[in-house]
């Protein structure tokens, strides 16, 4: 009888707990892989290979508008041509594409994305032989990361958009330094409402190019699925001091440039 009471108590506690979980979190995780494959990789074979691609992402995102994700790619027998990011549940599923400008077999990057609802987050890697590999993880969220309202002063926002800063991380292992890059921009998705009730047009950084000492290092094609004030953290190719030059463009045609000194500490 005591065991039966304990079971009943556990059932009641569980019922109370799960009744308070928001419907968005309890909803199924959106899987639109068939649509993504047909739209972006039609006629191509994409191999599931988590051994080549590692993803770090929260099982449950606290804020749907700022979801931290990180990835490490290692293709042992070829160079990395492109790294694609997709978020199945977002209105625009293509989140970003990163294109190394140097022959590398390893790629490491952290960023922040938006989630409209529970979704698979996918990293697809294309190597120099044209082979495609994929790893995907589910992320649950309260939802609404692609919408919301606009309250910022438009003139102030536009005057400061494009401002950049970096932070250099000199690591002992691996020896290559890492750069945290930030650029100020609202990354509007086209699904945010203004105070007047209409939808503001999409406005986002859609291109980034990085050079180190005038040598092309990496390019990135971004979509509005990247969180506001985009953040990227990535490794450089060498551990020497130098100059990091960044070019950014938005979908309205505005171009931003900035240069940073990378100085190795004594």
C-alpha positions in Angstrom: 0.0 0.0 0.0 2.9 2.4 0.8 4.5 1.7 -2.5 1.2 2.4 -4.3 0.9 5.7 -2.5 4.5 6.7 -3.5 3.7 5.9 -7.1 0.6 8.0 -6.9 2.5 10.9 -5.4 5.1 10.7 -8.1 2.4 10.7 -10.7 0.7 13.8 -9.2 4.0 15.6 -8.9 4.9 14.8 -12.5 1.5 15.9 -13.7 1.8 19.3 -11.9 5.3 19.8 -13.2 4.6 19.0 -16.8 1.4 21.0 -16.8 3.6 24.1 -16.3 5.9 23.5 -19.3 5.1 26.0 -22.0 3.4 24.5 -25.0 6.2 25.7 -27.3 8.8 23.7 -25.3 6.6 20.6 -25.2 5.9 20.8 -29.0 7.7 18.5 -31.4 11.1 19.4 -32.7 10.8 20.6 -36.3 12.6 18.4 -38.8 12.6 20.0 -42.3 15.6 18.1 -43.7 13.7 16.8 -46.8 12.9 20.4 -47.7 16.4 21.7 -47.1 18.0 18.8 -49.0 15.7 19.4 -52.0 16.2 23.2 -52.0 20.0 23.3 -51.4 21.5 19.9 -52.1 19.2 18.4 -54.8 20.8 15.4 -56.5 23.7 15.3 -54.0 24.4 12.7 -51.3 24.8 14.1 -47.8 26.3 11.6 -45.4 25.4 11.6 -41.7 28.8 11.7 -40.0 29.0 13.1 -36.4 32.6 11.8 -36.3 33.7 14.6 -38.6 31.5 17.3 -37.0 31.0 18.0 -33.4 28.3 20.4 -32.2 27.8 22.1 -28.8 24.4 23.5 -28.3 21.9 23.7 -25.4 19.3 21.0 -25.1 17.0 23.7 -23.8 17.6 27.3 -24.9 16.9 30.0 -22.3 16.5 32.8 -24.8 15.2 32.0 -28.3 16.8 35.2 -29.7 20.3 34.4 -28.4 21.1 30.7 -28.6 24.9 29.8 -28.3 26.2 27.1 -30.7 29.7 25.9 -31.4 31.1 23.5 -33.9 34.4 21.7 -34.6 35.0 20.1 -38.0 37.9 17.7 -38.9 38.0 16.2 -42.3 41.1 13.9 -42.2 41.7 13.4 -46.0 40.6 16.6 -47.6 40.3 20.4 -47.2 37.2 22.1 -46.0 35.5 24.1 -48.8 32.3 25.3 -47.0 30.5 25.0 -43.7 26.8 25.5 -43.9 24.5 26.2 -40.9 20.7 25.5 -41.1 17.9 25.9 -38.6 14.9 23.8 -39.6 12.1 25.7 -37.8 13.1 29.3 -38.8 11.2 31.1 -41.6 14.6 31.4 -43.4 16.3 28.0 -42.8 19.7 28.9 -44.2 21.5 30.5 -41.2 25.0 31.0 -42.5 27.8 29.7 -44.7 31.5 29.9 -43.8 34.1 29.7 -46.5 37.7 29.2 -45.5 40.1 31.0 -47.9 43.1 28.8 -47.0 43.5 25.0 -47.3 42.4 23.7 -43.9 41.2 20.3 -42.7 40.0 21.6 -39.3 37.5 24.4 -38.6 36.3 25.7 -35.2 33.7 28.3 -34.7 31.2 29.6 -32.1 28.3 31.9 -32.8 24.7 32.8 -31.6 21.5 32.0 -33.5 17.8 32.6 -33.3 15.1 29.9 -33.0 11.5 30.5 -33.9 10.5 27.2 -32.3 11.8 23.8 -31.3 14.2 22.9 -34.1 17.0 20.8 -35.4 20.2 22.8 -35.9 22.4 21.4 -38.7 26.0 21.7 -39.7 26.8 20.5 -43.2 30.4 20.4 -44.4 31.5 20.3 -48.1 35.0 19.2 -48.6 37.4 19.9 -51.5 36.3 16.7 -53.3 32.7 17.8 -53.3 31.7 15.3 -50.5 29.0 16.5 -48.1 28.8 15.5 -44.4 26.2 16.4 -41.8 25.5 16.4 -38.1 22.3 17.7 -36.5 21.2 18.3 -32.9 17.7 19.2 -31.5 17.2 22.4 -29.5 14.1 23.2 -27.6 13.1 26.8 -26.9 10.3 29.0 -25.6 10.0 30.2 -29.2 9.6 33.5 -31.0 13.3 34.3 -31.6 12.7 35.5 -35.1 9.8 37.9 -34.3 9.1 40.3 -31.5 8.7 44.1 -31.4 11.0 47.0 -32.3 11.5 49.6 -29.7 14.9 51.0 -30.4 15.4 54.6 -31.7 15.9 54.0 -35.4 18.3 57.0 -36.0 20.5 55.9 -33.1 20.5 52.3 -34.2 21.5 53.1 -37.8 24.2 55.5 -36.7 25.9 52.8 -34.6 25.3 49.8 -36.9 28.5 48.3 -38.3 30.7 49.2 -35.3 33.1 46.3 -34.7 35.4 45.1 -31.9 37.5 42.0 -31.3 39.1 40.2 -28.4 42.2 38.0 -28.9 42.5 34.8 -26.8 46.1 33.5 -26.7 45.7 29.9 -25.8 48.4 27.5 -24.6 46.6 24.5 -26.2 46.1 24.7 -29.1 48.9 27.2 -29.7 46.9 29.1 -32.3 45.1 32.2 -31.0 41.4 32.6 -31.2 39.5 35.8 -32.1 36.1 36.9 -30.7 34.6 39.2 -33.2 31.5 41.4 -32.6 29.6 43.7 -35.0 26.8 45.9 -33.9 23.6 45.3 -36.0 20.0 44.5 -35.3 19.9 41.6 -37.8 16.2 42.2 -38.5 14.5 39.1 -39.9 11.5 40.9 -41.5 9.1 39.4 -39.0 9.4 42.0 -36.2 6.5 44.4 -35.8 7.0 48.2 -35.3 5.1 50.2 -32.7 2.7 51.1 -35.5 1.9 47.4 -36.0 3.4 46.8 -39.4 6.3 44.5 -40.2 9.7 46.2 -40.5 11.6 45.1 -43.6 14.5 42.7 -43.2 17.8 44.4 -42.5 20.9 42.3 -41.7 24.6 41.8 -42.2 24.8 39.3 -45.1 28.5 39.2 -45.8 31.8 39.2 -43.8 35.3 38.9 -45.1 38.4 38.5 -42.9 42.1 39.1 -43.9 45.2 38.6 -41.9 48.1 40.8 -43.1 46.3 41.3 -46.4 45.9 37.5 -47.0 42.3 36.3 -47.3 41.4 34.1 -44.3 37.6 33.5 -44.2 34.4 34.7 -45.8 30.9 34.3 -44.3 27.5 34.6 -45.9 25.0 35.4 -43.1 21.2 35.2 -42.9 18.9 36.8 -40.3 18.9 33.6 -38.3 22.1 34.9 -36.8 21.4 36.8 -33.6 21.4 40.5 -33.3 24.9 42.0 -32.9 26.6 39.0 -34.5 29.3 37.3 -32.6 31.9 34.9 -34.1 34.8 33.1 -32.3 37.3 31.4 -34.5 41.0 30.3 -34.7 43.6 32.0 -36.7 46.1 30.1 -38.9 49.2 31.2 -37.1 50.3 32.5 -33.7 52.1 35.6 -34.9 51.2 39.2 -34.4 49.7 41.0 -37.4 46.7 43.0 -38.7 43.2 41.7 -38.9 41.1 43.4 -41.6 37.3 43.0 -41.7 34.8 44.0 -44.3 31.1 43.7 -43.7 28.1 44.3 -45.9 24.4 44.4 -45.2 21.4 43.6 -47.4 20.8 47.3 -48.0 24.2 47.7 -49.7 26.0 49.5 -46.9 29.7 48.5 -46.5 31.7 48.7 -43.3 35.5 48.3 -42.8 37.7 48.1 -39.8 41.2 47.0 -39.0 42.6 45.6 -35.7 46.1 45.0 -34.5 46.8 41.4 -33.2 49.6 41.7 -30.7 51.0 38.7 -29.0 51.7 39.3 -25.3 55.3 39.2 -24.2 
